[in-house]
């Protein structure tokens, strides 16, 4: 347990950031899941729309440091490829 005032403050800040990051990560996963479900259903239009909604959310998570930038880019790229293959 933190003993000094600065360590106590640091613990509070870390807990607050962890909550925010957990929310952002969960939000990103929800958007990705919607794309996955649309792909699984075979609906190309819904998948494309879900991807358009998910992409900025994923990149925002990367910008905020929740996930690495390359990870978000890779996920967007792979989802886009799957959506494109679905419509072709």
VENPE-V860334 format. One record per backbone hydrogen bond with DSSP energy under -1.0 kcal/mol. CO is the residue of the C=O (numbers start at 1). NH is the residue of the N-H. If there is no record, write none. Layout:
CO,NH  CO,NH
This chain:
4,8  5,9  6,10  7,11  8,12  9,13  10,14  11,15  12,16  13,17  14,18  15,19  16,20  17,21  18,22  19,23  20,24  21,25  22,26  23,27  24,28  25,29  26,30  27,31  28,32  29,33  30,34  31,35  32,36  33,37  34,38  35,39  36,40  37,41  38,43  43,47  44,48  45,49  46,50  47,51  48,52  49,53  50,54  51,55  54,58  55,59  56,60  57,61  58,62  59,63  60,64  61,66  62,65  68,72  69,73  70,74  71,75  72,76  73,77  74,78  75,79  76,80  77,81  78,82  79,83  80,84  81,85  82,86  83,87  84,88
